[in-house]
């Protein structure tokens, strides 16, 4: 019994050991930390994995101190000595520098390894805290800079208080005449001041109300987070949003939110919103041209729909909150539109279909909770080979248009915050158009170089007259004016600016001008690139009668023009459901796939090949295929570009030519007659066989006259000389002389050959041996002579008549019998 119990205990122990080892392996395999085991001398016995520049084999058996930087050596030794003495766990931080000099930081938990009650080693678990350490360091540096800046700012506020009071009216005019929308918000984010509102709002409608009343619902959270961040950190923040006017116009704004300090504390927020609608519109158009329109629809806040001619929805990027995309796809758009909007919508679609020009309409929608939404929709035609096949509609939510107005607190700090942090260049000009103030200059100029100078000193000569006219107009009419100009930096770079000039009033009169200049160079460049991109793409698609296609790396048709559809007999939709490999003739597929893979592997960037496709009706079409690729920035293939030229007729002609040449060769080489070709000098350059004792190879070195017998050479020689003029030779009784001197008689036909330029370059000839014909003619002559002798000498009367009984011939005996002459009988 004791023995069985002992065996059972031993099995349990082994099982527990196995389970313990499995748990150990699982822990070390799947933990993100480094697990390291050392003996008492700190030599590494085990490690689950190492830092990137070391392999496990490089560290096993070596002391851990070989890998610990000098500044951490004593810390490690002290910890390990204390741990080996008392067995207590320790936690400490250390570092490591890899072979490239990159610094890593680790938090290490060290503990003893026990065996039979004794400490036999040390086990470390190291957690990578490099990112945390770097973040902590950056945070300390940032906080130090922020504290320094804050202290400096408070000091400057204290020093400039009196100056700010004196210039309050100037800054007030500056803000009220700025093209930017400037608001002052209290702690509840209510609007205390606004310098200007949009055209569809008055200041009375916004002052005292929460700023979120004029922020579309989809931007509420971003706006709240942004405002709260400035209150909490005292640091400016920027964000972007859009606004839809009551007339349905979509406006885009870039907003800057900054703190207003009083006694070192944030007491209000100042916001500065710049209308960047033109810039946004250009960026959207450029993106639409260079990327597929479906990518654009994914990220735009607008609803983008593709409709067929009946108004059924084929595609939509996103819907109103209570509808899913599946709820609307395939259904009529009118199903989701209130009755009062339908007639106008239908008329708009009809105008677009009739004129081919874009149109717009306003519409609405009521959700299942009774909430009303209003949209402005822009509709354009979708063309295929010049025919309108559907519509594309973009609907902009104008339910919650941004309407903002605020009052500026009477403080120099707020005005300075506005001007100094504006992305625009803001200037104050006196009556002589000298610069009194500028918030920022171009990078190559300092404020000292600009203040006090005439503004025209920094405007190119060709723009000075329009600038003077604009400035003078504001002085005379008190109405703001806009114009465009450029600026050339000292390095020669040209920058383009849109300039707004407005009046600054004092005691009811214009006392100065405020100039607000926005750098729109990027916008202009984007417009240029958009135009170039559209022209290139249009030229590519409309190129001749060549089939053009874009395919993906999985061989799918991404785009194909009408020529390919016509060439292969499929509709565009049918092609999109297939791969080009599906349509490739099986015998050509392997060679095409090899070239395709060579492009994918980066071995080549393009190839050309003649191949066959199988048309929808089963016919074979031959094409000359040219393939190139568009690669991503990492070198992988993004798309394939292919051009297909139909060469079926050419291939048929080539096949018929090969067949004809084969038949001609067979005919020539099996012909009984002697066929030959001579060059323009009369030398034989081709013979279908040997002739009168000469081998074919011997004939190829001879002149044609060497085969002509002496008695007929005087006849043949002049004919050969005049061959160029006459174009042919025809001789019926020509004697040829063989290699052994024997002669044969025959007929010779020779036809001249001319090149594409009309120049004589040789002739083709056939010699037909006719001795049998001559023998037959001789036998016929002898037979006729015998017949005539017998006919004339016969004592019997002989006559020949036709089917009508008319006498054709008779002998003399017959004439004697009747007493007529031959002429009389025939009559």
C-alpha positions in Angstrom: 0.0 0.0 0.0 2.8 2.4 0.9 4.5 1.6 -2.4 1.4 2.4 -4.4 0.9 5.6 -2.5 4.6 6.5 -3.3 4.1 5.9 -7.0 0.9 7.9 -7.0 2.6 10.8 -5.2 5.5 10.7 -7.7 3.1 10.8 -10.6 1.3 13.8 -9.1 4.6 15.5 -8.7 5.7 14.9 -12.3 2.3 16.1 -13.5 2.6 19.3 -11.4 6.1 19.8 -12.8 4.8 19.5 -16.4 2.0 21.9 -15.7 4.4 24.3 -14.0 6.8 24.2 -17.0 3.9 24.7 -19.5 2.7 27.7 -17.5 6.3 29.0 -17.5 6.6 28.6 -21.3 3.2 30.3 -21.9 4.2 33.2 -19.7 7.6 33.8 -21.3 6.3 33.2 -24.8 3.3 35.6 -24.8 4.3 38.3 -22.3 5.5 41.6 -23.9 8.1 41.9 -21.2 11.6 40.5 -21.2 12.0 37.5 -18.8 15.6 36.9 -17.8 17.1 34.3 -15.5 20.7 34.5 -14.0 22.9 32.5 -11.7 24.4 34.0 -8.6 27.2 35.5 -10.7 24.7 37.3 -12.8 25.4 35.2 -15.9 22.4 34.9 -18.1 20.9 31.4 -18.2 17.7 32.1 -20.0 15.9 35.0 -21.8 12.6 34.8 -23.7 13.6 37.5 -26.2 16.1 40.5 -26.5 16.3 44.0 -27.8 16.3 44.2 -31.7 20.1 44.4 -32.2 20.9 41.4 -30.1 20.1 37.7 -30.6 19.4 35.2 -27.8 22.7 33.4 -28.6 24.6 36.6 -28.1 23.5 37.0 -24.5 23.2 33.5 -23.1 26.1 32.6 -20.8 27.4 36.2 -20.5 27.1 38.5 -17.4 24.3 40.9 -17.6 26.8 43.7 -16.8 28.1 43.3 -20.4 24.9 44.9 -21.6 24.3 47.5 -18.8 25.5 51.1 -19.4 28.2 52.4 -17.0 25.9 54.7 -15.1 23.6 51.8 -14.1 26.3 49.3 -13.2 26.4 50.1 -9.4 22.6 50.2 -9.1 22.4 46.6 -10.6 25.2 45.3 -8.4 23.7 46.8 -5.2 20.2 45.4 -6.0 21.5 41.9 -6.8 23.8 41.8 -3.7 20.9 42.8 -1.4 18.5 40.4 -3.1 21.0 37.4 -2.8 21.4 38.3 0.9 17.8 38.8 2.0 15.7 37.3 -0.8 13.4 40.4 -1.0 11.9 41.6 -4.3 13.2 44.8 -5.8 12.0 47.2 -8.5 14.2 49.8 -10.2 14.7 51.6 -13.5 17.7 51.0 -15.9 18.7 51.7 -19.5 20.3 50.2 -22.6 22.0 51.8 -25.6 21.9 49.7 -28.8 24.6 49.4 -31.5 23.1 52.4 -33.4 23.2 54.6 -30.2 19.5 54.5 -29.6 18.5 54.8 -25.9 16.0 52.4 -24.3 14.6 52.6 -20.7 13.3 49.6 -18.7 11.5 49.1 -15.4 12.9 45.9 -13.8 11.2 43.7 -11.2 13.9 41.4 -9.6 13.3 38.4 -7.5 15.2 35.3 -6.1 15.2 31.8 -7.6 14.9 29.3 -4.8 16.1 25.7 -4.8 15.9 23.5 -1.7 15.5 26.6 0.5 18.5 28.4 -1.0 18.8 31.3 -3.4 20.4 29.9 -6.5 19.8 32.7 -8.9 17.9 35.8 -9.9 14.9 36.3 -12.2 14.2 39.7 -13.8 11.1 40.9 -15.6 11.9 44.0 -17.7 9.1 46.3 -19.0 10.0 48.8 -21.8 9.2 52.3 -20.6 11.2 54.2 -23.3 8.1 56.0 -24.6 7.0 57.0 -21.1 10.4 58.4 -20.2 10.7 60.3 -23.4 7.1 61.7 -22.9 7.9 62.6 -19.3 11.1 64.5 -20.4 9.2 66.3 -23.2 6.4 67.2 -20.7 8.9 68.7 -18.3 10.6 70.7 -21.0 7.2 71.9 -22.3 6.0 72.8 -18.8 9.2 74.8 -18.2 8.8 76.7 -21.5 5.1 77.3 -20.9 5.8 78.6 -17.4 8.6 80.8 -18.7 6.3 82.2 -21.5 3.4 82.7 -19.0 5.7 84.6 -16.7 7.0 86.7 -19.5 3.5 87.4 -20.8 2.2 88.5 -17.3 5.2 90.8 -17.0 4.5 92.3 -20.4 0.8 92.7 -19.6 1.8 94.6 -16.4 4.2 96.8 -18.2 1.9 97.6 -21.1 -1.3 98.3 -19.3 -1.2 102.1 -19.7 -0.2 101.8 -23.4 -3.1 99.3 -24.0 -5.6 101.7 -22.5 -4.4 104.5 -24.8 -4.7 102.3 -27.9 -8.1 100.7 -27.1 -10.0 102.5 -29.8 -7.4 101.7 -32.4 -7.6 97.9 -31.7 -11.4 98.1 -31.6 -11.4 99.6 -35.1 -8.9 97.0 -36.1 -11.1 94.1 -35.0 -14.4 95.5 -36.3 -12.9 96.1 -39.7 -11.0 92.7 -39.9 -12.4 90.2 -42.5 -12.1 87.6 -39.7 -15.0 86.8 -37.4 -13.8 87.7 -33.9 -15.7 86.7 -30.7 -15.2 87.0 -27.0 -16.7 84.2 -24.8 -17.2 84.0 -21.1 -16.8 80.9 -18.9 -20.2 79.6 -20.0 -19.1 80.1 -23.6 -21.7 82.8 -24.1 -21.0 85.4 -26.7 -19.9 88.7 -25.0 -18.8 90.5 -28.2 -18.6 89.8 -32.0 -17.0 92.1 -34.5 -19.1 90.9 -37.5 -21.7 88.3 -38.3 -22.6 86.6 -41.5 -25.1 88.3 -43.8 -28.0 86.3 -42.5 -27.5 87.2 -38.8 -27.5 90.4 -36.8 -25.4 91.1 -33.7 -28.5 91.3 -31.5 -29.4 87.7 -32.5 -26.1 86.3 -31.2 -24.9 88.5 -28.3 -25.6 86.8 -24.9 -26.3 83.4 -26.5 -24.2 80.2 -26.2 -21.8 79.9 -29.1 -23.0 76.3 -29.6 -26.4 77.6 -30.8 -24.6 78.5 -34.0 -22.4 75.5 -34.3 -23.8 72.5 -36.4 -24.6 69.5 -34.3 -21.8 67.4 -35.8 -19.2 69.9 -34.6 -20.6 70.4 -31.0 -18.2 67.9 -29.3 -15.1 69.2 -31.2 -16.0 72.8 -30.3 -16.6 72.0 -26.6 -13.4 70.0 -26.4 -11.4 72.8 -28.0 -12.9 75.5 -25.8 -12.4 73.4 -22.6 -8.8 72.7 -23.6 -7.9 76.4 -23.8 -9.6 77.0 -20.4 -7.6 74.1 -18.8 -4.2 74.6 -20.4 -4.1 78.3 -21.3 -2.8 77.4 -24.7 -4.3 78.3 -28.1 -6.0 75.6 -30.2 -7.2 75.5 -33.8 -10.0 73.5 -35.5 -12.0 73.6 -38.7 -15.8 73.5 -39.4 -18.3 74.6 -41.9 -21.4 76.9 -41.9 -24.5 76.9 -44.2 -26.2 80.2 -44.8 -29.9 80.6 -45.0 -29.6 80.8 -48.8 -27.9 77.4 -48.7 -24.3 78.5 -49.4 -21.7 76.4 -47.7 -18.9 78.3 -46.0 -15.8 76.8 -44.5 -13.9 78.3 -41.6 -10.5 77.8 -39.9 -10.9 78.9 -36.2 -8.2 79.9 -33.7 -9.2 79.9 -30.0 -6.9 81.6 -27.5 -7.0 82.6 -23.8 -7.6 86.2 -22.5 -5.5 86.6 -19.3 -6.2 88.9 -16.3 -3.7 88.8 -13.4 -2.2 85.6 -14.8 -5.5 83.7 -15.1 -7.7 82.9 -18.0 -10.8 85.1 -17.7 -12.3 84.7 -21.2 -11.7 83.1 -24.6 -11.1 85.0 -27.9 -11.9 83.2 -31.2 -10.7 84.2 -34.6 -12.5 82.5 -37.6 -11.2 82.9 -41.1 -13.4 82.1 -44.1 -11.4 79.5 -46.1 -14.3 78.5 -48.4 -12.4 79.1 -51.7 -9.4 77.2 -50.4 -11.6 74.2 -49.3 -13.4 74.2 -52.6 -10.2 74.1 -54.7 -8.8 71.3 -52.4 -12.0 69.3 -52.8 -12.0 69.7 -56.6 -8.3 68.7 -56.8 -8.9 65.6 -54.7 -11.9 64.6 -56.9 -9.7 64.8 -60.0 -6.7 62.9 -58.7 -8.5 60.2 -56.5 -11.5 58.2 -57.3 -14.7 60.1 -56.4 -15.8 57.3 -54.1 -12.8 58.0 -51.8 -13.9 61.6 -51.6 -17.4 60.8 -50.6 -16.2 58.7 -47.7 -14.7 61.7 -45.9 -16.9 64.6 -47.0 -19.5 65.8 -44.5 -21.9 66.2 -47.5 -24.3 63.5 -48.8 -23.0 62.3 -52.2 -25.5 60.3 -54.2 -25.4 58.6 -57.6 -28.8 58.3 -59.3 -30.0 56.6 -62.5 -32.2 58.5 -65.0 -35.3 57.4 -63.1 -34.1 58.9 -59.8 -33.2 55.6 -58.2 -30.3 55.7 -55.7 -27.4 53.6 -56.9 -24.8 54.9 -54.4 -24.8 57.1 -51.3 -21.8 57.8 -49.0 -23.8 58.3 -45.8 -27.4 59.1 -44.8 -29.3 61.0 -42.1 -29.0 59.4 -38.6 -32.3 57.4 -38.7 -31.6 55.7 -42.1 -28.9 53.2 -43.0 -27.3 52.9 -46.5 -29.2 49.7 -47.1 -32.5 51.4 -46.4 -32.1 53.7 -49.4 -30.0 51.9 -52.1 -32.2 50.9 -55.0 -35.1 53.1 -54.0 -36.4 56.4 -55.5 -35.0 59.6 -54.1 -38.5 61.1 -54.1 -39.5 58.5 -51.5 -37.5 60.4 -48.9 -38.4 63.9 -49.9 -41.5 65.8 -48.6 -44.2 66.5 -51.1 -43.5 70.3 -51.2 -40.0 69.8 -52.5 -40.6 67.2 -55.2 -41.8 69.3 -58.1 -38.7 71.6 -57.9 -36.4 68.6 -57.6 -38.0 67.0 -60.6 -37.7 70.2 -62.7 -34.0 70.5 -61.7 -33.2 66.9 -62.9 -35.1 67.6 -66.1 -33.1 70.8 -66.8 -29.8 68.9 -66.1 -30.9 66.1 -68.5 -32.0 68.6 -71.2 -29.0 71.0 -71.1 -26.2 68.8 -69.7 -25.4 71.6 -67.3 -25.3 71.4 -63.5 -28.2 72.7 -61.4 -29.1 73.0 -57.7 -32.2 72.8 -55.6 -33.2 72.9 -51.9 -34.9 70.0 -50.3 -35.7 68.7 -46.8 -36.3 65.5 -44.8 -38.2 64.7 -41.6 -36.8 61.9 -39.5 -38.8 59.4 -37.4 -38.7 61.7 -34.4 -40.2 64.6 -36.3 -36.9 66.5 -36.6 -36.6 68.5 -39.8 -33.4 68.6 -41.9 -32.8 71.0 -44.8 -30.3 70.5 -47.6 -28.9 72.3 -50.5 -28.2 69.9 -53.4 -26.0 70.4 -56.4 -26.8 68.1 -59.3 -24.6 67.3 -62.3 -24.8 64.8 -65.2 -22.8 61.6 -65.4 -21.6 61.1 -69.0 -20.7 58.0 -70.9 -19.5 58.5 -74.5 -21.2 61.9 -74.5 -24.5 60.5 -73.4 -26.1 61.3 -70.0 -26.6 58.0 -68.1 -27.4 59.3 -64.7 -26.9 62.1 -62.1 -24.5 62.9 -59.3 -25.9 64.9 -56.4 -24.2 66.5 -53.5 -26.4 67.6 -50.6 -25.1 69.9 -47.9 -26.8 70.1 -44.5 -27.7 73.7 -43.8 -29.9 73.0 -40.8 -27.4 74.2 -38.2 -25.4 76.9 -39.9 -22.6 78.5 -37.9 -23.7 81.9 -36.8 -21.4 83.6 -34.5 -21.2 87.1 -33.1 -19.4 88.3 -30.0 -18.3 91.4 -28.3 -14.6 92.2 -27.7 -13.7 93.0 -24.1 -12.0 96.3 -23.5 -8.5 95.1 -23.1 -5.3 95.5 -25.2 -4.5 91.8 -24.5 -7.5 90.6 -26.4 -6.7 92.8 -29.5 -3.1 91.7 -29.5 -4.2 88.1 -29.2 -6.4 88.6 -32.2 -3.9 90.2 -34.4 -0.7 88.5 -33.4 -2.2 85.0 -33.7 -4.1 85.6 -37.0 -2.9 83.6 -40.0 -3.4 86.7 -42.1 -1.0 89.7 -42.4 -2.8 92.6 -40.8 -1.6 96.2 -41.3 -2.7 99.7 -40.1 -2.0 102.4 -42.7 -2.1 106.2 -42.2 -3.3 108.9 -44.7 -0.1 108.6 -46.7 -0.4 104.9 -46.8 2.6 104.4 -44.5 2.6 101.3 -42.3 1.8 102.2 -38.6 1.4 98.6 -37.4 1.8 95.1 -38.8 1.1 91.8 -36.9 3.4 89.7 -38.9 5.7 90.1 -41.9 7.0 87.8 -44.7 9.8 85.5 -43.5 12.5 87.6 -45.2 11.4 90.9 -43.5 11.5 92.1 -40.0 8.9 94.5 -38.4 11.6 97.2 -38.1 12.2 97.1 -41.8 8.5 97.6 -42.5 7.1 100.0 -39.8 7.1 103.6 -41.1 7.6 102.6 -44.7 5.2 103.1 -47.6 3.1 100.0 -48.3 4.0 100.4 -52.0 7.6 99.7 -51.2 6.6 96.0 -50.8 4.2 95.7 -53.7 5.5 94.8 -57.2 5.4 97.5 -59.8 2.6 95.9 -61.9 0.2 95.8 -58.9 0.9 99.3 -57.5 -1.8 101.1 -59.5 -4.6 98.7 -58.4 -3.4 98.9 -54.8 -3.4 102.8 -54.9 -6.9 102.8 -56.5 -8.2 100.3 -53.9 -6.7 102.3 -50.9 -8.1 105.6 -52.3 -11.5 104.1 -52.9 -11.8 103.1 -49.2 -10.8 106.7 -48.1 -13.4 108.2 -50.5 -16.3 105.8 -50.0 -15.6 104.3 -46.6 -16.5 100.9 -48.2 -14.2 97.9 -47.9 -12.4 96.8 -51.1 -10.6 93.6 -52.1 -7.9 92.9 -54.7 -5.1 90.4 -55.4 -1.4 91.1 -55.5 1.9 89.3 -55.3 5.1 89.6 -53.3 8.6 88.5 -54.4 10.8 87.4 -51.5 14.5 88.2 -51.3 15.2 84.6 -52.5 13.0 85.3 -55.6 10.0 83.2 -54.6 6.6 84.6 -55.7 3.8 84.6 -53.2 0.2 85.5 -54.1 -2.1 87.3 -51.7 -5.8 88.2 -51.6 -6.1 91.6 -49.9 -9.0 93.1 -48.0 -8.9 96.9 -47.3 -11.3 98.4 -44.8 -11.8 101.8 -43.1 -10.9 102.6 -39.4 -13.3 105.3 -38.0 -12.5 107.9 -35.4 -15.2 110.4 -34.5 -17.3 109.3 -37.4 -14.6 109.8 -40.0 -12.0 107.5 -41.7 -8.8 108.0 -39.8 -6.8 105.1 -41.1 -7.0 101.9 -43.2 -6.7 98.3 -42.1 -5.3 95.8 -44.5 -5.9 92.1 -44.2 -3.7 89.9 -46.6 -4.2 86.2 -47.0 -1.5 84.1 -48.7 -3.4 82.1 -51.3 -0.3 80.8 -53.2 -1.2 77.2 -52.4 -4.8 77.7 -53.6 -3.5 79.1 -57.0 -1.1 76.2 -57.4 -3.9 73.7 -56.5 -6.1 75.3 -59.2 -3.3 75.0 -61.8 -2.6 71.3 -60.9 -6.4 70.6 -61.0 -6.6 72.0 -64.5 -3.5 70.1 -65.7 -4.7 66.9 -64.1 -8.2 67.2 -65.7 -6.7 68.0 -69.2 -4.3 65.0 -69.0 -7.0 62.6 -67.9 -9.5 63.8 -70.5 -6.9 63.5 -73.2 -6.0 60.0 -72.1 -9.7 58.8 -72.1 -10.5 60.4 -75.5 -7.4 59.2 -77.3 -8.2 57.9 -80.8 -9.7 54.5 -81.4 -7.3 52.7 -79.0 -8.8 50.6 -76.2 -7.7 51.9 -72.8 -8.1 50.3 -69.4 -7.1 50.5 -65.8 -6.9 47.2 -64.0 -6.1 46.2 -60.4 -3.4 43.9 -59.0 -6.1 41.1 -58.8 -6.6 41.4 -62.6 -10.0 43.1 -62.2 -11.1 45.8 -64.7 -11.2 49.1 -62.8 -11.9 51.3 -65.9 -12.3 50.7 -69.6 -13.3 53.0 -72.4 -15.9 52.3 -75.1 -13.3 51.0 -77.6 -12.5 48.0 -75.3 -16.3 47.2 -74.8 -16.7 47.3 -78.6 -13.5 45.3 -79.2 -14.5 42.4 -76.8 -18.3 42.6 -77.2 -19.1 43.1 -73.5 -20.8 45.9 -71.7 -18.8 47.8 -69.2 -20.7 46.3 -66.3 -20.1 42.8 -67.7 -16.4 43.4 -67.9 -16.3 44.7 -64.3 -17.6 41.3 -63.2 -14.7 39.5 -64.9 -10.9 39.6 -64.9 -8.8 40.1 -68.0 -7.5 36.6 -67.4 -11.0 35.2 -67.8 -11.1 36.6 -71.4 -7.5 35.7 -72.4 -7.1 32.8 -74.9 -5.7 29.9 -72.9 -2.7 29.4 -75.1 -1.6 33.0 -74.4 -2.3 33.2 -70.7 1.0 31.8 -69.4 3.2 34.3 -71.2 1.0 37.2 -70.2 0.9 36.1 -66.5 4.8 35.9 -66.5 5.0 39.5 -67.6 2.3 40.6 -65.2 4.2 39.0 -62.3 7.5 40.6 -63.4 5.8 44.0 -63.0 4.5 43.0 -59.5 8.0 41.9 -58.5 9.5 45.2 -59.6 11.6 43.5 -62.3 10.1 45.6 -65.1 7.7 48.6 -65.2 6.0 47.9 -68.6 5.8 45.4 -71.5 4.3 44.9 -74.9 2.9 41.7 -76.4 0.6 40.4 -79.1 -2.1 38.2 -77.6 -5.6 36.9 -78.2 -8.9 37.6 -76.3 -12.1 35.6 -76.5 -15.0 37.8 -77.4 -18.5 37.4 -75.8 -19.7 35.7 -79.0 -16.8 33.2 -78.8 -14.8 34.8 -81.7 -11.0 35.3 -81.3 -9.7 38.9 -81.4 -6.0 39.6 -81.8 -4.6 42.7 -80.0 -1.3 44.4 -79.5 -1.2 45.0 -75.8 1.0 47.7 -74.0 1.0 47.6 -70.2 2.5 49.9 -67.7 1.9 50.5 -64.0 1.4 53.2 -61.4 3.3 52.4 -58.2 2.7 53.5 -54.6 5.3 55.4 -52.6 6.6 52.0 -51.2 7.2 50.6 -54.7 4.2 48.3 -54.8 1.8 48.4 -57.7 -1.3 50.5 -57.3 -2.9 50.1 -60.8 -2.0 48.8 -64.2 -2.6 50.9 -67.3 -3.2 49.1 -70.6 -3.7 50.1 -74.2 -5.2 47.5 -76.7 -4.9 47.9 -80.5 -7.1 45.5 -82.5 -4.7 43.7 -85.0 -7.1 40.9 -86.0 -7.2 41.9 -89.6 -3.5 42.2 -89.7 -3.1 38.8 -88.2 -5.5 37.3 -90.7 -3.6 38.8 -93.6 -0.3 37.5 -92.1 -1.8 34.0 -91.8 -3.2 34.2 -95.3 0.2 35.4 -96.5 2.0 32.5 -94.8 -0.5 30.1 -96.3 -0.1 31.6 -99.7 3.6 31.5 -99.5 3.5 27.9 -98.5 1.2 27.0 -101.4 3.3 29.0 -103.8 6.5 27.2 -102.5 4.9 23.8 -102.8 3.6 24.6 -106.3 7.0 25.9 -107.5 9.0 23.0 -106.1 6.6 20.3 -107.4 6.0 21.9 -110.8 7.1 20.0 -113.9 8.1 23.2 -115.7 11.4 25.0 -115.0 10.5 28.1 -112.9 13.2 30.7 -112.1 13.8 34.3 -111.0 16.6 36.5 -112.3 17.9 39.8 -110.9 18.2 43.1 -112.8 21.5 41.9 -114.3 20.0 38.6 -115.7 21.7 36.4 -113.1 19.6 33.5 -111.8 18.8 34.0 -108.1 16.1 31.2 -107.8 15.4 27.9 -109.5 12.6 25.5 -108.4 14.7 22.4 -109.5 17.6 21.3 -111.6 17.3 21.8 -115.4 18.8 20.0 -118.4 21.6 18.4 -116.5 22.4 21.3 -114.2 21.9 21.0 -110.5 19.9 23.6 -108.7 23.0 25.0 -107.0 24.9 25.3 -110.3 22.0 27.2 -111.9 22.2 29.8 -109.1 25.6 30.9 -110.3 24.7 31.2 -114.0 23.4 34.0 -116.3 20.1 33.2 -118.0 21.7 33.5 -121.5 24.1 30.6 -120.6 21.0 28.2 -121.0 19.9 29.5 -124.4 21.1 27.6 -127.5 23.1 29.4 -130.2 20.4 29.3 -132.9 17.8 31.1 -130.8 20.1 33.4 -128.7 19.8 36.2 -131.4 16.1 36.1 -130.8 16.2 36.0 -127.0 19.0 38.5 -126.4 17.1 41.6 -127.8 14.0 40.5 -125.9 15.9 40.4 -122.6 17.4 43.8 -123.4 13.9 45.3 -123.9 12.4 43.5 -120.9 12.4 46.7 -118.7 10.5 48.6 -121.4 8.1 45.9 -122.6 7.5 44.2 -119.2 7.5 40.6 -120.5 9.0 38.1 -122.9 6.9 35.4 -124.7 8.7 33.0 -127.0 7.0 29.8 -128.2 9.9 27.9 -129.9 13.0 28.5 -127.9 15.9 26.0 -127.8 17.8 25.5 -124.6 21.2 23.9 -124.4 21.9 21.3 -121.6 25.1 20.7 -119.6 26.0 17.8 -121.9 25.1 19.8 -125.0 21.7 18.3 -125.7 19.0 20.7 -126.7 15.3 20.9 -125.9 12.6 23.1 -127.3 9.9 24.8 -125.4 8.0 28.0 -124.7 9.4 30.7 -122.4 7.3 33.3 -120.5 9.1 36.0 -118.6 7.4 38.8 -116.5 9.3 41.8 -115.2 9.3 42.7 -111.4 9.3 46.3 -110.1 9.9 47.6 -106.5 7.6 50.0 -104.6 9.5 52.9 -106.1 8.8 51.6 -109.6 12.4 50.6 -110.3 13.0 47.3 -112.2 14.6 44.7 -109.9 14.3 41.4 -111.8 11.9 39.0 -113.5 10.1 35.7 -113.0 10.2 33.1 -115.8 8.7 29.7 -116.8 10.1 27.4 -119.4 7.7 24.7 -120.7 9.3 21.8 -122.5 7.0 21.1 -125.6 8.6 18.2 -127.7 5.4 16.1 -127.3 3.3 18.9 -128.8 5.6 19.1 -131.8 5.3 15.3 -132.4 1.5 15.5 -132.1 1.4 18.3 -134.5 3.5 16.3 -137.0 1.3 13.2 -136.7 -1.8 15.4 -137.2 -0.3 16.9 -140.3 0.5 13.5 -141.8 -3.0 12.2 -140.9 -4.6 15.2 -142.6 -2.4 14.7 -145.7 -3.4 11.0 -145.9 -7.1 11.8 -145.4 -7.0 14.5 -148.2 -5.3 12.0 -150.6 -7.9 9.3 -149.9 -10.8 11.8 -150.1 -9.7 13.3 -153.4 -8.8 10.0 -155.1 -11.9 8.0 -154.1 -14.1 7.0 -157.0 -17.1 7.1 -154.6 -18.8 10.3 -154.0 -18.1 11.6 -150.4 -19.8 14.5 -148.7 -19.8 16.2 -145.3 -22.8 18.1 -144.0 -23.9 19.8 -140.8 -26.9 19.0 -138.6 -29.1 21.1 -140.9 -28.2 19.2 -143.9 -26.0 21.9 -145.5 -23.0 20.4 -147.4 -19.8 21.6 -145.9 -17.4 19.6 -148.2 -17.4 17.0 -151.0 -14.9 15.2 -153.2 -14.5 15.5 -157.0 -16.3 12.2 -157.6 -19.4 13.5 -156.0 -19.2 16.7 -158.1 -18.8 14.7 -161.3 -21.9 12.7 -160.4 -24.1 15.7 -160.0 -22.4 18.1 -162.5 -22.0 20.9 -160.0 -19.0 22.8 -158.8 -18.1 22.9 -155.1 -19.2 26.5 -154.8 -22.6 25.7 -156.3 -23.1 22.7 -154.0 -22.2 24.7 -150.9 -24.7 27.4 -151.9 
